């Protein structure tokens, strides 16, 4: 699942470069979708903490190697807000852990739709945490998104899946992570933020994951290798995309993860999303795009 992404430098405002940035974003979405599908296969036979731990081996290796190359680990370690940085790392581990727990029982399409609530949750949390004044349009988007979630879950009308609770928890954790990322960006550089996300995640995931260790079959090792490759390549593509196009331009293309997840869910697991779940998912995406449009307009106006 690719939602976190490292900020890049300001891109040159040319059509070709922006087009390349969009293309790399779409490719990253496709790669991270494969990663989620592989994780779903693995967590059927292995404990979630073990898979999260092994997934973090690649993510931490990538992020720390990049930091070491760009600014140096010692320099990146020094943060003006270490408490917030550690909290960010813990929230991202929580997000990945809850997502992996949810995907064990939930179909990919429905789960991704629930996780895509995070942009409107960021809007909601920014009021008390960042002191932002949220206008009528963005508040309507929040309400609409939760209506979409209710249509998807249909409480009392369909069999309840506890995975939906974990999925919502993952969305909340990532929204809080996003808020804290905005807060530390005022004080620390990108290298410091990447250092703490990779380092904290590596330590915490190993502390819990080692207690659930189970020897892997050769086939499972092959799937883990796919996780490592998709993690590394996916994050590399995201970082590169942001050097060509602003985050505000590429953000809507991340919503392609929903139709891609629905497709993978059908092709790999034989699950076809039902009509009302699809309606709810579309409403959630629409609400997220409303937030994006409003955020971009606000940024342009200022």
C-alpha positions in Angstrom: 0.0 0.0 0.0 1.5 3.2 -1.1 0.3 6.2 0.6 3.3 7.7 2.3 5.6 9.4 0.1 8.7 11.3 0.5 8.6 14.9 -0.7 10.7 15.8 -3.6 12.3 19.0 -4.8 10.5 21.5 -6.9 10.0 20.2 -10.4 10.5 22.1 -13.6 7.1 23.2 -14.8 7.2 21.6 -18.2 4.6 19.3 -19.7 7.0 16.5 -20.5 8.3 16.4 -17.0 4.9 16.6 -15.4 3.7 13.8 -17.7 6.7 11.7 -16.7 5.9 12.3 -13.0 2.3 11.2 -13.6 3.4 8.1 -15.4 5.8 7.1 -12.6 3.0 7.6 -10.1 0.6 5.4 -12.0 3.4 2.7 -12.3 4.0 3.0 -8.5 0.3 2.5 -7.9 0.3 -0.7 -10.0 3.4 -2.0 -8.2 2.0 -1.3 -4.7 -1.2 -3.0 -5.7 0.8 -6.2 -6.5 2.5 -5.8 -3.1 -0.9 -5.7 -1.3 -2.0 -8.8 -3.2 1.2 -10.7 -2.3 0.8 -9.6 1.4 -2.8 -11.0 1.4 -1.5 -14.3 0.2 1.3 -14.4 2.8 -0.9 -13.5 5.8 -3.2 -16.5 5.2 -0.4 -18.8 6.4 2.0 -16.6 8.4 1.5 -14.2 11.4 0.9 -10.6 10.4 3.7 -9.2 12.7 6.2 -11.5 11.0 5.2 -10.4 7.5 5.2 -6.7 8.6 8.7 -7.2 10.1 10.0 -8.8 6.9 8.4 -6.1 4.8 10.1 -3.4 6.9 13.5 -5.0 6.3 13.3 -3.8 2.6 11.6 -0.5 3.4 14.1 0.4 6.2 17.1 -0.7 4.0 15.9 1.6 1.2 15.1 4.6 3.3 18.2 4.5 5.4 20.4 3.9 2.4 18.9 6.8 0.6 19.4 9.0 3.7 23.0 7.9 4.1 23.6 8.8 0.4 21.9 12.1 0.5 22.7 13.7 3.9 24.3 11.1 6.1 22.7 9.1 9.0 24.4 11.1 11.8 23.1 14.4 10.4 19.7 13.0 9.8 19.4 11.6 13.4 19.4 15.2 14.8 15.8 16.3 14.9 14.3 19.4 16.4 11.1 17.4 17.1 12.3 13.9 18.0 9.1 13.0 19.9 6.9 13.8 16.8 9.3 11.9 14.6 9.2 8.8 16.7 5.4 9.1 16.8 5.3 9.3 13.0 7.3 6.1 12.9 5.0 4.3 15.3 1.9 5.5 13.4 3.3 4.2 10.1 4.0 0.8 11.6 0.5 0.7 13.1 -1.0 1.6 9.7 0.9 -1.2 8.0 0.1 -3.7 10.8 -3.6 -2.9 10.7 -3.8 -3.0 6.9 -2.1 -6.4 6.9 -4.5 -7.7 9.5 -7.5 -6.4 7.6 -6.4 -7.8 4.2 -6.4 -11.3 5.8 -10.2 -11.4 5.7 -11.3 -8.4 3.5 -11.3 -8.3 -0.3 -8.7 -5.9 -1.7 -11.1 -3.6 -3.4 -13.3 -3.0 -0.4 -10.3 -2.6 1.9 -8.6 -0.1 -0.4 -11.9 1.9 -0.6 -12.0 2.2 3.2 -8.3 3.1 3.5 -9.0 5.9 0.9 -11.0 7.7 3.7 -7.6 9.0 4.9 -7.7 12.3 2.9 -11.0 13.3 4.5 -9.8 12.2 7.9 -6.7 14.4 7.4 -9.2 17.3 6.8 -11.1 16.4 10.0 -8.0 16.0 12.2 -6.3 19.2 10.8 -8.9 21.3 12.7 -7.8 20.4 16.3 -4.2 19.4 15.5 -3.1 22.1 13.0 -5.7 24.8 13.9 -6.9 24.9 10.3 -10.2 26.5 9.5 -12.1 24.0 7.3 -14.7 25.5 5.0 -18.1 24.2 4.1 -17.1 22.3 1.0 -14.4 20.3 2.8 -16.8 19.5 5.7 -19.4 18.3 3.2 -16.7 16.1 1.7 -16.1 14.5 5.1 -19.8 13.8 5.6 -20.1 12.4 2.1 -17.1 10.1 2.6 -18.6 8.6 5.7 -21.9 8.1 4.0 -20.0 6.2 1.3 -18.4 4.1 4.0 -21.8 3.3 5.5 -23.1 2.3 2.1 -20.1 0.0 1.7 -20.4 -1.6 5.1 -24.2 -1.6 5.4 -24.2 -2.3 9.1 -27.1 -4.6 10.1 -27.8 -5.5 6.5 -24.8 -7.7 5.7 -22.4 -10.0 7.4 -19.9 -7.9 9.5 -16.2 -8.3 8.7 -13.9 -7.4 11.5 -11.4 -6.5 8.8 -13.3 -3.4 8.2 -12.5 -2.1 11.7 -8.9 -2.8 11.1 -9.1 -1.1 7.7 -10.6 2.0 9.3 -8.0 1.9 12.0 -5.3 1.9 9.2 -6.9 4.9 7.6 -7.0 6.8 10.9 -3.3 5.9 11.7 -2.2 7.1 8.3 -4.2 10.3 8.5 -2.5 11.1 11.9 0.8 10.2 10.3 0.1 12.7 7.6 -0.8 15.4 10.0 2.4 14.8 12.0 4.4 14.8 8.8 3.1 18.3 8.1 4.0 19.4 11.6 7.6 18.1 11.5 8.2 19.5 8.0 8.3 22.9 9.6 11.3 21.9 11.6 13.2 19.0 10.0 14.3 18.1 6.5 13.1 15.2 4.4 16.2 13.1 5.3 15.5 13.3 9.0 11.9 12.3 8.5 12.9 9.4 6.3 15.5 8.3 8.9 13.0 8.2 11.7 10.3 6.4 9.7 12.7 3.7 8.5 14.6 3.4 11.8 11.7 3.4 14.2 9.7 1.1 12.0 12.6 -1.3 11.7 13.1 -1.5 15.5 9.4 -1.8 16.5 8.5 -4.3 13.8 11.4 -6.5 14.8 10.6 -6.4 18.5 7.1 -7.7 17.8 7.8 -9.8 14.7 10.5 -12.0 16.2 8.0 -13.5 18.6 5.9 -14.7 15.8 8.7 -16.2 13.6 7.8 -19.3 11.6 10.1 -20.9 9.1 9.1 -20.0 5.5 8.7 -22.5 2.7 10.6 -21.8 -0.6 7.4 -20.5 -2.2 6.8 -18.1 0.7 10.4 -16.8 0.4 9.7 -16.1 -3.2 6.6 -14.1 -2.3 8.6 -12.2 0.4 11.2 -11.4 -2.3 8.4 -9.9 -4.4 7.4 -7.8 -1.3 11.0 -6.6 -1.0 11.3 -5.7 -4.7 7.9 -4.0 -4.9 8.6 -2.0 -1.7 11.9 -0.8 -3.0 10.9 -0.1 -6.6 7.5 1.4 -5.6 9.0 3.9 -3.2 11.8 4.8 -5.6 9.2 5.6 -8.3 7.2 7.7 -5.9 10.3 9.7 -5.0 11.3 10.1 -8.6 7.7 11.1 -9.7 7.8 14.0 -7.1 11.0 15.4 -8.7 9.1 15.8 -12.0 5.6 16.9 -10.9 4.2 18.5 -7.7 2.4 16.3 -5.2 -0.8 18.3 -5.9 -0.7 17.2 -9.5 0.0 13.5 -9.1 -2.2 13.0 -6.0 -5.5 12.2 -7.9 -3.8 9.4 -9.8 -3.3 7.6 -6.6 -7.0 6.8 -6.6 -6.3 4.4 -9.5 -5.4 2.0 -6.7 -9.1 1.3 -6.3 -9.9 0.0 -9.7 -6.6 -1.8 -9.7 -7.3 -3.5 -6.4 -10.8 -4.5 -7.6 -9.2 -6.0 -10.7 -6.5 -7.9 -8.7 -9.1 -9.1 -6.2 -11.1 -10.7 -9.1 -8.2 -12.1 -11.1 -6.2 -13.5 -8.2 -8.8 -14.3 -5.6 -12.0 -14.7 -7.6 -13.8 -11.9 -5.7 -16.0 -9.5 -7.6 -17.0 -6.4 -5.7 -20.8 -6.1 -5.2 -22.9 -3.3 -6.5 -23.4 -1.4 -3.2 -19.8 -1.7 -2.2 -18.8 -0.3 -5.5 -21.3 2.6 -5.1 -19.9 3.4 -1.6 -16.3 3.1 -2.9 -17.0 5.6 -5.7 -18.6 8.0 -3.2 -15.5 7.8 -1.0 -13.2 8.5 -3.9 -15.4 11.4 -5.1 -15.3 12.9 -1.6 -11.5 12.6 -1.5 -11.2 14.3 -4.9 -13.4 17.1 -3.6 -11.0 17.6 -0.7 -8.1 17.5 -3.2 -9.7 20.2 -5.5 -10.4 22.4 -2.5 -6.9 22.0 -1.1 -5.3 22.8 -4.4 -7.5 25.9 -4.9 -6.5 27.0 -1.4 -2.9 26.6 -2.2 -3.2 28.4 -5.5 -5.0 31.3 -3.9 -2.3 31.7 -1.3 
